[in-house]
């Protein structure tokens, strides 16, 4: 199989992995095999001013196999990893060897380099930073032969990596959007029923074949997005041209991409467009060329207090306070919103913790957010 054929296979796997994270190891393994890698480490998060990365998602795989021990070990070094500070200053999408990222002196004195990278044969890496929405970033380290030299990276392998960058970036962006919308793990039929994220399916001309209720609501309000000639577009003429280019590329099955959509009355939407093969089992899927997700990453998700109380065995008042905490509220803000005193809110929090056998407020929030169905609207 030629490198071109392998790249096409990898891209197909990445598009499938957007909705099914279990496909990523197969894609990662094929990337390693195609590009002559020992493995690769894909991170998504926010670069911190004091150094390090606030990691939201991470995939560390060696020829498609996870290495939990290496992942745990890295947590001790992440806050002092000089590569992250250097990578934050890199031009976007530029592949840089670790020797170019860190000076000779920095490599000699770096704890992360000498205690983590070298013992694990990870010093021969290409590193790249890929932008995404807001101040979130994607950092990708591709691990070459252990103890190797920058000259080991052939132009053919480096060119293959460059071709894959936009597709890997789209995979990570969509994975995070689905996780934020609490729609992770849903395939096309499930997304069509989702009330947390909008989905459109488009034909080769960019016309809407199918849409879920959430997408219809977002398109009907003429608040950022609308429909013209059966095609989704932006209300703003300035953004309409950008959407047209993005959707044309996706519908012609060239590449996927994303862009924020400004809304005058609310926080921005983010539109994610991905080419798809017309091979789905449903009749409308067979006419589809692209999938479009409409996410609201800057909006606080509504949490149903009634469902929280019913699922966790809390009183209505405890459920209301727990739901507000999970949605990001503080004791003072919840008190003002619910017309209670701050002391009363804190009492309800303590009672909820006691009922659930928890000791920390953060644990209460974690339990609420992991409870199925709590993001549905109250009946």
Buried (B, 14 or more C-beta within 10 A) or exposed (E): EEBEEBBEBBBBBBBBBBBEBEBBBBBBBBBBBBBBBBBBBBBBBBBBEEBBBEBBBBBBBBBBEBBEEBEEBBEEBBEBBBBBBBBBEBEEEEBBBBBBBBEEEEBEEBEBBEEBBBEBBBBBBBBBBBEBBEEBBBBBBBBBEEEBEBEEBEEEBBEBBEBBBBBBBBBBBBBBBBBBBBBEEBEBEEBBEBBBBBBBBBBBEBBBBBBBEBBBEBBEBEBBBBBEEEBBBBBBEEBBEBBBEBBBBBBEBEBBBBBBBBBEEEBBBBBBBBBBEEEBEEEEBEBBBBBBBBBBBBEEBBBBBBBBBBBBEBEEBBBBBBBBBBBEBEBEBBBEEBEBEBEBBBBBBEBBBEBBEBEEBEEBBEBBBEBEEBBBEEE
